[in-house]
Amino acid sequence: MTEIPYETIVDRLAGERVMLIGGAGFIGHNLALRLREAGVETMAVDNLMVNSLIDNVFVAGQDGARRQLYQNFLLDRFTLMRDAGVELRNADARNMADLARSFDEFQPTKAVHLSAIASAVEARKDPGLCFDLQLITLRNVVELCRLGHDRVDQVMFMSLSTVYGDFEGDSVDETVRPRPRGIYANAKYMGERLLRTYCQQHGLGITIVRPSALYGERCISRRVSQIFIENALMGKPLLLEGGGDGRLDFTYIDDLVDGQIRALAMHGGAGTSETFNITFGSARTIAELASVVKNVVPDAALEERPRARDKPIRGTLSTERAEEALGFKAKWTLDGGYRRYCEWYADQWERARRVAESN
């Protein structure tokens, strides 16, 4: 692994202006905060449609404590970004005129595309919205870069690990040919191919990042890592499909953001195309995830379920390329990072429960 001090990485971003499309989401706001910490001018553009305050307030069947919890998370995102000096524009990136106004105002030098529907489950319910949020928005970004914003020398695209489809071995690297299943993964892969075409034909610099099984503060996307700790706190069972033997490369948000920062800072500029797995780099079982939850909430109940047939078989994503090219190395193990997140979540849950009961 090539050792590259983080301070050296940050220095390379001096003078850059980074626009985050879909920047108020889970990944986006965490990246925005780290960029501002490094002194980088940052704008988050978001239509505030997915996982929004309004949806959270009006969703049917959600108990008061959980509604309060999600409201707290969403408001905390905005407060933290405001206090850090992140610029926020409520604009719809599906609308070229909306996005163009933000580009003209901010004059970015780098753009990070994070716009997406919340999950594969939600994408299956509304494939048209999935397509719009992931591909129409990306089309607008690259066309703005081609038509006049040539200062943008890098577009980073947040793909995902499920573009690989079923893993044929225990591990995959970036040379493995993707075999995505379902609208969510296929739309991500189409986005990757669109970007590579703009790189080849128009010289646009691109970086594709493939994360896996993310967890971390202020996420409300209902990933399995959040569902498990939340169910434990609510007295609901943790469902182990197939006995919990499924394996995922669980990755703490802090590690992903570190990799993103490195990939933004060390990009080769116009005409450069890069693809990186940015994960912990070692898969763990769902049963092991549940074990961490039980360490924090000892009374958590486990319940086995048949394995879902439509879920891809996954495992470890090799991070050797990112280690060599970017000096990236994940720091947070499941036992350390996920336990830290679960303890934080338990404190936040108690805070929300008291407020909900007082109302």
C-alpha positions in Angstrom: 0.0 0.0 0.0 1.2 3.5 -0.9 1.3 5.7 2.3 -0.1 9.1 1.6 -0.8 11.3 4.6 -4.3 12.7 4.8 -2.9 16.3 5.2 -1.1 15.9 1.9 -4.4 14.8 0.3 -6.3 17.8 1.6 -3.7 20.2 0.4 -4.3 19.0 -3.2 -7.9 20.3 -2.9 -6.9 23.9 -2.3 -8.8 26.2 -4.6 -11.3 23.5 -5.7 -15.1 24.1 -5.7 -17.1 20.9 -5.3 -20.8 20.6 -6.1 -22.7 17.6 -4.6 -25.8 16.7 -6.6 -28.1 15.0 -4.1 -25.9 16.5 -1.4 -28.4 16.6 1.4 -28.6 12.8 1.6 -26.8 10.4 3.9 -23.6 10.1 2.0 -23.8 13.7 0.6 -24.1 15.6 3.9 -21.2 13.6 5.5 -19.0 14.3 2.5 -20.0 18.0 2.5 -19.0 18.3 6.2 -15.6 16.7 5.6 -14.9 18.9 2.5 -15.7 22.0 4.5 -13.5 20.7 7.4 -10.7 20.7 4.8 -11.5 24.3 3.7 -13.1 23.3 0.3 -15.9 25.5 -1.1 -18.9 23.2 -1.2 -22.4 23.4 -2.5 -25.1 20.8 -2.0 -27.9 20.7 -4.6 -30.9 18.7 -3.6 -34.6 18.6 -4.4 -35.2 17.3 -0.8 -37.6 14.7 -2.2 -36.2 11.4 -1.1 -36.2 10.7 2.7 -37.6 14.2 3.2 -39.0 15.9 6.3 -42.4 16.0 4.6 -42.5 12.3 3.8 -41.3 11.6 7.3 -44.0 13.7 9.0 -46.9 12.2 6.9 -45.8 8.6 6.5 -48.6 6.3 7.7 -48.0 3.6 10.4 -44.8 5.2 11.8 -44.8 5.5 15.6 -44.1 8.8 17.3 -40.6 8.0 18.6 -39.3 6.9 15.2 -40.9 9.8 13.5 -39.2 12.1 16.0 -35.9 10.3 15.6 -35.9 10.7 11.8 -36.9 14.4 12.1 -33.9 14.9 14.4 -31.6 13.2 12.0 -32.8 15.3 9.0 -32.7 18.6 10.9 -29.2 17.7 12.3 -28.0 17.3 8.7 -29.1 20.8 7.8 -27.8 22.4 11.0 -24.4 20.8 10.7 -24.1 21.8 7.0 -25.2 25.3 7.7 -22.8 25.7 10.6 -19.9 24.3 8.5 -20.5 26.8 5.8 -21.9 24.5 3.1 -24.0 26.2 0.5 -27.4 24.5 -0.1 -29.7 24.9 -3.1 -33.1 23.4 -3.2 -33.2 22.6 -6.9 -34.3 19.6 -8.9 -31.4 18.1 -10.9 -33.9 16.4 -13.3 -34.7 19.9 -14.6 -31.8 21.2 -16.7 -32.7 24.9 -16.1 -32.7 24.3 -12.3 -29.4 22.6 -12.3 -27.9 25.1 -14.8 -28.7 28.0 -12.5 -26.8 26.3 -9.7 -23.8 25.5 -12.0 -23.8 29.1 -13.2 -23.9 30.5 -9.7 -21.4 28.2 -8.1 -18.9 27.6 -11.0 -17.8 24.2 -9.7 -14.5 22.6 -10.6 -15.6 19.1 -9.5 -19.1 17.5 -9.3 -20.2 14.5 -7.3 -23.3 12.8 -8.5 -25.2 11.2 -5.5 -28.8 11.6 -6.7 -30.7 8.3 -6.3 -33.8 6.6 -5.0 -33.4 5.4 -1.4 -33.0 1.6 -2.0 -33.4 -1.3 -4.3 -36.7 -2.1 -2.6 -38.0 1.4 -3.3 -36.7 1.3 -6.8 -38.6 -1.9 -7.5 -41.8 -0.2 -6.4 -41.2 2.9 -8.7 -38.7 2.1 -11.5 -39.6 5.3 -13.4 -38.6 7.5 -10.5 -35.4 5.4 -10.0 -34.5 6.0 -13.7 -35.2 9.7 -13.4 -33.3 10.4 -10.2 -30.2 8.3 -11.3 -29.9 8.8 -15.0 -31.8 12.0 -16.1 -29.9 13.9 -13.4 -26.6 12.4 -14.5 -27.4 13.3 -18.2 -27.9 16.9 -17.1 -24.6 17.0 -15.2 -22.5 15.7 -18.0 -24.2 17.8 -20.6 -23.6 21.0 -18.6 -20.0 20.0 -18.3 -19.8 19.5 -22.1 -21.7 22.6 -23.1 -20.0 25.3 -21.1 -18.7 24.3 -17.7 -15.3 23.0 -18.9 -13.8 24.0 -15.5 -15.3 20.8 -14.2 -12.4 18.4 -14.7 -13.9 15.6 -12.7 -17.3 14.0 -12.2 -17.5 11.5 -9.4 -20.4 9.0 -9.7 -21.6 7.0 -6.7 -22.3 3.6 -8.0 -22.8 0.5 -5.7 -21.5 -3.0 -5.1 -24.6 -4.7 -6.5 -23.5 -3.8 -10.0 -21.4 -6.9 -9.8 -24.5 -9.1 -9.4 -23.9 -12.5 -7.8 -20.3 -12.9 -6.7 -18.7 -16.1 -8.2 -16.1 -16.2 -5.5 -15.5 -14.8 -2.1 -14.2 -11.5 -3.5 -14.4 -9.2 -6.5 -12.2 -6.5 -7.8 -12.8 -3.7 -10.4 -11.7 -6.0 -13.3 -14.7 -8.3 -12.8 -17.4 -7.7 -15.4 -20.6 -6.4 -13.8 -23.8 -8.5 -14.1 -26.4 -6.3 -12.4 -29.8 -7.5 -11.5 -32.9 -5.3 -11.0 -33.7 -1.7 -11.9 -31.6 -0.2 -9.1 -28.3 -1.9 -10.0 -28.9 -1.7 -13.7 -29.5 2.1 -13.6 -26.2 2.5 -11.7 -24.4 0.4 -14.3 -26.0 2.4 -17.1 -24.7 5.6 -15.3 -21.2 4.1 -15.2 -21.3 3.4 -19.0 -22.7 6.8 -19.8 -19.8 8.5 -17.9 -17.2 6.4 -19.6 -18.6 7.3 -23.0 -18.4 11.0 -22.1 -14.8 10.5 -20.9 -13.8 8.7 -24.2 -15.7 11.0 -26.6 -15.5 14.4 -24.8 -12.5 14.1 -22.5 -14.5 14.4 -19.3 -12.6 13.3 -16.3 -14.5 10.7 -14.3 -14.3 8.7 -11.1 -16.7 5.8 -10.3 -17.0 4.7 -6.7 -18.5 1.4 -5.6 -19.4 1.3 -1.9 -21.0 -1.5 0.0 -23.4 -2.0 2.9 -22.9 1.5 4.4 -23.8 2.4 7.9 -23.4 5.5 10.0 -24.8 8.6 11.7 -28.0 10.2 10.5 -29.0 7.6 7.9 -32.7 7.0 7.5 -32.6 4.8 4.4 -33.4 1.7 6.4 -30.4 -0.4 5.5 -30.0 -3.7 7.4 -27.5 -2.1 9.8 -30.1 0.5 10.8 -33.0 -1.9 10.8 -31.3 -4.2 13.2 -30.4 -1.7 15.9 -33.8 0.0 15.5 -35.7 -3.2 15.8 -33.7 -4.1 18.9 -34.5 -0.8 20.5 -38.2 -1.2 19.6 -38.4 -4.8 21.0 -38.8 -6.3 17.5 -36.8 -9.4 16.3 -33.8 -9.2 14.2 -34.6 -11.4 11.1 -31.8 -13.6 10.0 -32.5 -14.8 6.4 -31.0 -18.2 5.9 -29.8 -18.2 9.5 -27.8 -15.0 8.9 -25.0 -16.6 6.8 -25.2 -14.0 4.1 -22.0 -11.9 3.8 -21.7 -8.2 3.2 -18.7 -5.9 3.1 -20.0 -3.5 5.8 -18.5 -0.1 5.5 -18.6 2.8 8.0 -19.5 6.2 6.4 -16.3 7.8 7.7 -14.2 5.3 5.7 -16.2 5.9 2.5 -15.8 9.7 2.9 -12.1 9.3 3.4 -11.9 7.4 0.1 -14.0 9.9 -1.7 -11.8 12.8 -0.5 -8.7 10.9 -1.7 -10.3 10.1 -5.1 -11.3 13.8 -5.6 -7.9 15.1 -4.6 -5.7 12.6 -6.6 -7.7 12.5 -9.8 -5.7 12.9 -13.0 -8.0 15.6 -14.5 -9.6 15.8 -17.9 -9.7 12.6 -19.9 -8.9 10.4 -16.8 -11.2 7.5 -16.0 -11.0 5.7 -12.7 -13.1 3.1 -10.9 -12.6 2.2 -7.2 -14.2 -0.2 -4.7 -14.3 2.0 -1.5 -15.3 -0.5 1.2 -13.9 -2.0 4.4 -12.4 -4.8 2.2 -13.5 -7.8 4.2 -17.0 -9.3 4.3 -18.8 -10.3 7.5 -22.0 -12.3 8.0 -25.4 -10.9 8.9 -25.2 -13.1 12.1 -22.1 -11.2 13.1 -23.9 -7.9 12.6 -26.7 -9.1 14.9 -24.1 -10.2 17.5 -22.8 -6.6 17.7 -26.4 -5.4 18.2 -26.9 -7.9 21.1 -23.7 -6.6 22.7 -25.4 -3.1 22.9 -29.0 -4.3 23.4 -28.7 -7.7 25.2 -32.4 -8.4 25.1 -32.5 -8.2 21.3 -34.3 -11.3 19.9 -33.1 -13.2 16.8 -35.5 -14.9 14.4 -34.6 -17.0 11.4 -36.3 -16.6 8.0 -35.9 -18.4 4.7 -33.3 -16.8 2.4 -34.8 -14.3 -0.1 -34.3 -15.6 -3.6 -34.0 -12.2 -5.3 -31.0 -10.9 -3.3 -27.6 -11.1 -5.0 -24.9 -13.3 -3.4 -22.2 -10.9 -2.2 -19.0 -10.9 -0.3 -15.7 -8.9 -0.1 -14.9 -6.1 -2.5 -11.1 -5.9 -3.0 -9.8 -2.5 -2.2 -6.2 -3.1 -3.4 -6.6 -0.6 -6.3 -7.7 2.2 -4.0 -4.9 1.3 -1.5 -2.3 1.5 -4.2 -3.6 4.5 -6.1 -5.1 6.6 -3.3 -3.4 5.4 -0.1 -6.8 4.4 1.1 -7.2 1.9 4.0 -10.5 1.5 5.9 -10.0 2.0 9.6 -13.4 1.0 11.1 -14.0 -2.7 11.7 -17.5 -4.0 12.2 -16.8 -4.6 15.8 -15.5 -1.1 16.4 -17.4 1.1 13.9 -20.8 -0.7 14.0 -20.7 -0.9 17.8 -19.9 2.9 17.9 -22.9 3.5 15.6 -25.3 1.3 17.6 -24.3 3.1 20.9 -24.9 6.4 19.2 -28.2 5.2 17.8 -29.4 4.0 21.3 -28.6 7.5 22.7 -30.5 9.2 19.9 -33.4 6.8 20.3 -33.8 7.7 23.9 -33.7 11.4 23.2 -36.4 11.0 20.5 -38.5 8.8 22.7 -38.6 11.3 25.6 -39.6 14.1 23.2 -42.3 12.0 21.6 -43.8 11.1 25.0 -43.7 14.7 26.2 -45.8 15.6 23.1 
